[in-house]
C-alpha cells in the first residue's frame, strides 16, 4: 500500500491495529523550537527518531536531552533515538527546530525500560556493489545489539549508495511464521530523496511467478508491506533513503525468505550475507 505525502498534523500515518499492518505503528511529528508533543501508543513499544532537529524526550522519571543532531536532511549526520516501553507516554520537546520526528512502533505486551540511542551506538553495515546495482548502506538504530532490551521492534535507516540502484534485492518476503525458513514481520517505509525531486519505484509481488504491483514513490511517500516480495529502486542520478520499521509477530529477529527464482543472486552480491545476519 502506498500513502502519498500529506500533512498528517502529527496524527499517525499507520495507527494502532492498522487493518493492513497491525504489528507496526508510524507517526511523523513536526515541531517548531519550543513546541512539544506527547506520544503514547497503547500496546506498542516505540522508538522516537528525529529525521532533523534536536529534541528532549521525557518518559516517566527519565529525561533524555540532546537527541538528534541533523539539520538539513537525513543525509546530514548520524541518526539518534529513544526507546519507549509499550504504551508509556513520552513527551517530545523540540530544543532546536524545526524538528521532524519519526515515531516507530511494534505491537508488544510487556513494558521494558527506556533508553537513548546515540550516534556512536548506531550499528552500520554496507554491502553490494556498483557493478551489481545493489550498493546499499543500512544504519541499524534499534537493531541486533539491543536484543533483550526491546521486544518485537526493529528500526533502521537504509540508503542507496551512489546515484540510483536497487535495494531489497534479491527479492524477499517475511509474511509467514514458519521457522526456520521465515518469520512474519509487518513493515513500514518512509522515503526521502536527494535531491528531493528524485523518485523511485516500490515493487510488491504477492506470489512467485505472477505479476505484482508497483508504486511510484516520491520524497515523503510511505509504503506499508503486509505480504509478498518487495524490492525497490531509485532512478539514476538520485540518492534514496527509507526509514524502516519492522514488527515481529512471534519474535524480534527477522528471518527473510528469498524468492526462489532470484535466490541464487545472494552468491553474487558482495557482503549481503553479513547484512542478512545483522537482522537475525
LINQUIWO-V419850 format. One record per backbone hydrogen bond with DSSP energy under -1.0 kcal/mol. NH is the residue of the N-H (numbers start at 1). CO is the residue of the C=O. Records with the same first field share a line. If there is no record, write none. Layout:
NH->CO  CO
//
This chain:
3->222
8->6
11->8
13->26
14->26
18->15
24->21
25->105
26->14
27->103
29->101
31->99
34->94
35->32
37->92
39->90
44->41
45->106
46->84
47->104
48->82
49->102
51->100
52->100
53->70
54->96
55->67
56->93
57->64
58->91
59->62
62->59
64->57
67->55
76->73
77->75
81->117
82->48
83->115
84->46
87->44
88->85
90->39
91->58
92->37
93->56
94->35
95->54
96->54
99->31
100->52
101->29
102->49
103->27
104->47
105->25
106->45
107->23
108->43
115->83
117->81
121->118
122->119
123->140
125->138
127->136
128->270
134->129
136->127
137->159
138->125
139->157
140->123
141->155
142->155
146->143
147->144
149->146
150->146
154->246
155->142
156->244
157->139
158->242
159->137
160->240
161->135
164->238
165->234
166->133
167->232
173->257
178->182
181->178
183->255
185->174
186->247
187->225
188->245
189->223
190->243
191->221
192->241
194->239
198->195
200->217
201->233
202->215
203->231
204->213
205->229
210->207
213->204
215->202
217->200
220->191
221->218
222->3
223->189
224->1
225->187
229->205
230->172
232->167
233->201
234->165
235->199
238->235
239->194
241->192
242->158
243->190
244->156
245->188
246->154
247->186
248->152
249->184
254->279
257->173
259->171
262->259
263->259
265->262
266->263
267->264
268->265
272->269
275->271
276->272
277->273
278->274
279->276
280->277
//
